[in-house]
Amino acid sequence: MQDEDGGAWHKQTSEQFAGFVAPQDDKLPSEVIGTGRAPFKSTCATADLAAVGAIAARVYRPYDGRFAGQALDAARRAWTWAEKIPM
């Protein structure tokens, strides 16, 4: 999950284990899991997003240029955030 500022949270999950259901069928309250202190986003999660976004941009470029561009933009914003706010 990437914030508008480029940082990323670790994950979003249900408060309790929902069982073996598809994500869209999980109707339990959900939580965003972060670092426990402001800004709650982490350099690790953000750098992971940057790496995966860059790979996705390269892989999808021949097939879906628009998606590849979005992935590259997300990767660049994540990398910029990670350099500015190392945690």
N, C-alpha and C positions, 0 to 999 in steps of 0.2 A: 504494500500500500504506500503510494508515494504522495506526499503532501505537495501543496502548490509551491513551496519553497525549494523543492527538490529532495528533501530528506525522506527517509522511509522508516516505518515502524516494522517491528519484527513480524507480527501477524495479527490477524483478526480471527477470533474463534468463539465458540459458544461458551457460556459460563460453565456448563457441565457437558460431559460427553453425550452427543446426540444419538449415538448408536450408528449403525451402518445405513445411513441415508445419504442421498445426494445433497450437496450443499444448498441447493435451492429449496429443499424440503426441510431443512433445519429451521424450525420456528422458535427455538430457544433464544433468550436474550444473548447478545454477543458483546464481547469485550475486545478492545484493541490492546495488544500486548506491546509494551515499550520497555524503556530502560528503568522506570521507577522514579526518574527525576527529569525536570525540564531540560531539554525540549522533548523528552520521551522517545524521540527517534534515535537510532543508533548509527554510528559510522559503519559497523559491520553489515547491518541490513541494507544500508544505503549503498555501500560499495558492492555488495552482492547484486543489487538491482542495476547498478551501473554496468557491471560485467555482463549480466544476462541481457540487458537492453542492447549493448554493443554487439553481442553475438547474434541476437535476433535481427538486428538491423542488417548485418552482413548476410545472414542466411535467407531472410525474406526479400531482400532487395530485388532479385530477379522475378519474383512471383507477385509481390504486393508492395509496390513502392511507397504507397501512402502509409501502410502499417510500419514498414521499415523506417520511414522518416519519423514516425511517432516514437518508435522504440529508440532511435538514435537521440532524439530530443530528450527523452526521459533519462537515458544514460548520461548525457552531458549535464543535465540539471543535477542528477544524483552525484556525479563526480565533483561538480563545483561545490555542492553542499558538503560533501565529505572532506574536501580540502579546507573549507572554511570552519567547520565545526567538528574537529576530530574528538571523539569521545571514547 
